């Protein structure tokens, strides 16, 4: 079936079959382009994830190297202090320097940990007491008494 051309136009209109064929071709083209777009977006995400993983591994490697250097420097310093202190003792008692340095380091670490934990617990206790004192003040203002007062 052919559609009659408009009298004002010189071009002939396509047939229904030609129009359907063109529409099917356009839909196929749209699907191909949409699939291409989706694949490109997926590849972009994968590339971004690979880049993040690469930098995470690089950062982790840097951290391991940094910690290793810090530990090595600490061991060398500790050994040097122990040898220097050990040389102050009579011959055969060099071990005393290592023992004293080791004791001082362990005692210092324990004292530091004790101080930090004490401050943290004390601060937490003060915050908790302050919170409940504030609640009691609000209760006395609103109700004339607080939860601690028996009726």
C-alpha positions in Angstrom: 0.0 0.0 0.0 1.4 3.3 -1.0 0.3 6.6 0.7 -0.6 9.2 -1.8 1.9 12.1 -1.9 0.7 15.5 -0.7 0.1 17.9 -3.6 2.4 20.5 -2.1 5.4 18.2 -1.8 7.4 16.6 -4.6 8.7 13.6 -2.6 6.9 10.3 -2.3 6.2 9.1 1.2 7.6 5.7 2.2 5.4 2.7 2.3 4.3 1.1 5.6 6.8 -1.7 5.0 9.6 0.7 4.4 8.7 2.7 7.5 8.5 -0.5 9.7 11.9 -1.6 8.3 13.4 1.8 9.0 11.9 1.8 12.6 13.3 -1.7 13.2 16.7 -0.6 12.0 16.6 2.5 14.3 15.6 0.3 17.3 18.4 -2.1 16.5 20.8 0.9 16.3 19.5 2.3 19.6 20.0 -1.0 21.3 23.6 -1.3 20.0 24.4 2.3 21.1 22.8 1.7 24.5 24.8 -1.5 25.0 27.9 0.3 24.0 27.2 3.1 26.5 26.5 0.7 29.3 29.7 -1.3 28.5 31.7 1.9 28.5 30.2 2.9 31.9 30.9 -0.5 33.3 34.5 -0.4 32.1 34.9 3.0 33.6 33.8 1.7 37.0 36.1 -1.3 36.7 39.0 0.9 35.8 38.3 3.2 38.8 38.1 0.2 41.1 41.4 -1.1 39.8 43.0 2.3 40.4 41.7 2.5 43.9 43.0 -1.0 44.6 46.4 -0.1 43.2 46.7 3.0 45.4 45.4 1.1 48.4 48.1 -1.6 47.9 50.7 1.1 47.3 49.7 2.9 50.5 49.8 -0.4 52.4 53.2 -1.2 51.1 54.4 2.3 52.1 53.0 1.8 55.6 54.7 -1.6 56.0 58.0 -0.1 54.8 57.6 2.9 57.2 56.8 0.6 60.2 59.7 -1.6 59.3 62.1 1.3 59.3 60.8 2.6 62.6 61.1 -0.8 64.2 64.7 -1.2 62.8 65.7 2.2 64.1 64.2 1.5 67.5 66.1 -1.8 67.8 69.3 -0.2 66.7 68.9 2.6 69.2 68.0 0.2 72.0 71.0 -2.0 71.3 73.3 0.9 71.2 72.0 2.2 74.5 72.4 -1.3 76.0 75.9 -1.7 74.7 76.9 1.8 75.9 75.4 1.2 79.4 76.9 -2.3 79.5 80.4 -0.9 78.8 80.2 1.0 82.1 80.0 -2.3 84.0 83.0 -4.6 84.7 84.0 -7.2 82.2 81.5 -10.0 82.0 78.6 -7.9 83.1 77.7 -6.4 79.7 74.3 -8.1 79.9 73.4 -5.7 82.8 73.2 -2.9 80.3 70.7 -4.7 78.1 68.7 -5.7 81.1 68.5 -2.2 82.5 67.6 -0.7 79.1 64.9 -3.3 78.5 63.5 -2.8 82.0 63.4 1.0 81.5 61.6 0.6 78.1 59.0 -1.8 79.4 58.5 0.2 82.6 58.1 3.4 80.5 55.6 1.7 78.2 53.6 0.3 81.1 53.6 3.7 82.9 52.5 5.5 79.7 49.7 3.0 79.1 48.6 3.4 82.7 48.5 7.1 82.4 46.5 7.1 79.1 44.0 4.5 80.4 43.6 6.4 83.7 42.9 9.7 81.9 40.5 8.0 79.5 38.6 6.3 82.3 38.6 9.4 84.5 37.3 11.5 81.6 34.6 9.0 80.8 33.5 8.9 84.5 33.4 12.7 84.8 31.3 12.9 81.6 28.8 10.3 82.9 28.5 12.0 86.3 28.0 15.4 84.6 25.3 13.9 82.4 23.3 12.5 85.3 23.7 15.6 87.4 22.3 17.6 84.6 19.3 15.2 84.3 18.7 15.4 88.1 18.7 19.2 87.9 16.2 19.1 85.0 14.0 16.7 87.0 14.1 18.9 90.1 13.2 22.0 88.0 10.3 20.2 86.3 8.9 17.9 89.0 10.2 19.4 92.3 12.4 16.3 93.0 14.6 13.9 91.1 14.9 10.2 90.7 17.3 9.8 93.6 14.8 11.3 96.1 12.4 8.7 97.5 8.7 9.7 98.1 
